Amino acid sequence: MPTYDYKCSHCGILFEEVQSMKDPMLIKCPKCGKDTLVRLIGGGGVIFKGSGFYQTDYKSNGEKKEAPPTAEKKTEAKPAAETTTTSAPAKKE
């Protein structure tokens, strides 16, 4: 459920209230009891969960997207001099 910020225009108290989006706005101040509450517009923080949210994902000028770094271990290819393969000798009949 969202958290709403309220301010009383009479006494100046600031507080937060957890309410459903369907609940009506509060109007009565819990401190002074007057009907002078105003709901403030706050910045609802955006939370990105998961991978894939990179600044390169939304390039608009036609640039190619760079691949994001992965957590997988990259295996390095060994030089040809270090790799040796043995094959069985060919049989002559």
C-alpha positions in Angstrom: 0.0 0.0 0.0 1.2 3.5 -0.8 2.3 6.0 1.9 0.9 9.5 1.6 2.3 12.7 3.1 -0.1 15.1 4.8 0.4 18.6 6.2 -2.0 20.6 8.3 -2.3 24.2 7.0 -3.4 25.4 10.4 -0.8 23.9 12.8 1.9 22.9 10.3 2.2 19.2 11.4 3.7 16.9 8.8 3.0 13.2 8.9 2.7 10.1 6.7 -0.2 7.7 6.5 -0.3 4.3 4.9 -3.6 4.0 2.9 -5.1 2.1 0.1 -5.5 3.9 -3.2 -9.2 3.5 -2.8 -9.3 5.2 0.7 -10.6 8.8 0.8 -8.1 11.5 1.6 -7.8 12.5 5.3 -9.2 15.9 6.1 -9.1 16.1 9.9 -5.8 16.9 11.6 -4.8 14.5 14.4 -3.1 17.2 16.3 -5.4 20.3 16.2 -8.6 18.5 15.1 -9.4 21.1 12.4 -10.4 20.1 8.8 -7.2 21.7 7.3 -5.2 18.7 6.0 -3.6 18.8 2.6 -2.2 15.7 0.9 1.2 16.5 -0.5 2.5 15.3 -3.8 5.6 13.2 -3.1 8.1 11.5 -5.3 7.2 7.9 -5.4 10.6 6.2 -5.7 11.0 3.7 -8.5 12.5 0.4 -7.6 14.0 -1.7 -10.3 14.4 -5.4 -9.5 16.3 -7.8 -11.5 18.9 -7.4 -14.1 18.7 -5.6 -17.4 18.3 -2.0 -16.4 21.3 -0.2 -17.8 21.7 3.2 -19.2 22.5 1.7 -22.6 19.1 0.1 -22.8 17.4 3.3 -23.8 19.6 4.9 -26.4 17.4 7.0 -28.7 19.9 8.2 -31.3 20.4 4.9 -33.1 23.5 3.8 -31.3 23.9 0.1 -30.7 23.4 -1.3 -27.2 26.4 -2.5 -25.4 26.1 -5.9 -23.8 25.8 -5.6 -20.0 28.5 -7.3 -17.9 27.5 -10.8 -16.8 28.2 -12.5 -13.6 29.3 -15.7 -15.4 32.9 -16.7 -15.3 34.5 -16.2 -18.7 36.9 -19.0 -19.7 40.0 -17.9 -21.5 41.1 -19.8 -24.6 44.5 -21.4 -24.3 47.1 -20.6 -27.0 47.5 -23.3 -29.6 51.1 -24.0 -28.4 49.9 -25.0 -25.0 47.1 -27.3 -26.1 48.1 -30.7 -27.1 45.9 -33.4 -28.6 46.8 -37.0 -28.9 45.2 -39.2 -31.4 45.4 -42.9 -31.7 47.7 -44.2 -34.4 46.0 -45.4 -37.6 45.7 -49.1 -37.9 47.2 -50.8 -41.0 45.6 -54.0 -42.1 
